[in-house]
Amino acid sequence: MNVWAVIGVIIAIALALAAFYDYRLRRQGRRFKLTAGEAYQNRVDAAMRADPFFPGGSQVPQRKRDPRL
């Protein structure tokens, strides 16, 4: 019975570390299957929405993505 408990704890720790790593990557604008161009576009879009002097501020709908990225 103790063996199953140890295996369960190891699996839980591995899943928690994977979730934390993915969370950090997403906060940095990076993640798996995200190209450098898409990450840059996400940062630019977020900066435009956060800018209080940008006309419309956070009310501006997200613009259409460049299909070449």
MODELLER restraints for C-alpha pairs under 7 A, 6 or more apart:
rsr = mdl.restraints
at = mdl.atoms
rsr.add(forms.Gaussian(group=physical.xy_distance, feature=features.Distance(at['CA:22:A'], at['CA:31:A']), mean=6.93, stdev=0.5))
rsr.add(forms.Gaussian(group=physical.xy_distance, feature=features.Distance(at['CA:25:A'], at['CA:31:A']), mean=5.31, stdev=0.5))
rsr.add(forms.Gaussian(group=physical.xy_distance, feature=features.Distance(at['CA:29:A'], at['CA:39:A']), mean=5.45, stdev=0.5))
rsr.add(forms.Gaussian(group=physical.xy_distance, feature=features.Distance(at['CA:29:A'], at['CA:42:A']), mean=6.92, stdev=0.5))
rsr.add(forms.Gaussian(group=physical.xy_distance, feature=features.Distance(at['CA:29:A'], at['CA:43:A']), mean=6.77, stdev=0.5))
rsr.add(forms.Gaussian(group=physical.xy_distance, feature=features.Distance(at['CA:30:A'], at['CA:39:A']), mean=6.00, stdev=0.5))
rsr.add(forms.Gaussian(group=physical.xy_distance, feature=features.Distance(at['CA:37:A'], at['CA:69:A']), mean=5.71, stdev=0.5))
rsr.add(forms.Gaussian(group=physical.xy_distance, feature=features.Distance(at['CA:38:A'], at['CA:69:A']), mean=6.40, stdev=0.5))
rsr.add(forms.Gaussian(group=physical.xy_distance, feature=features.Distance(at['CA:48:A'], at['CA:54:A']), mean=6.66, stdev=0.5))
rsr.add(forms.Gaussian(group=physical.xy_distance, feature=features.Distance(at['CA:49:A'], at['CA:57:A']), mean=5.49, stdev=0.5))
rsr.add(forms.Gaussian(group=physical.xy_distance, feature=features.Distance(at['CA:49:A'], at['CA:58:A']), mean=4.85, stdev=0.5))
rsr.add(forms.Gaussian(group=physical.xy_distance, feature=features.Distance(at['CA:50:A'], at['CA:57:A']), mean=6.76, stdev=0.5))
rsr.add(forms.Gaussian(group=physical.xy_distance, feature=features.Distance(at['CA:50:A'], at['CA:58:A']), mean=6.66, stdev=0.5))
rsr.add(forms.Gaussian(group=physical.xy_distance, feature=features.Distance(at['CA:51:A'], at['CA:57:A']), mean=6.36, stdev=0.5))
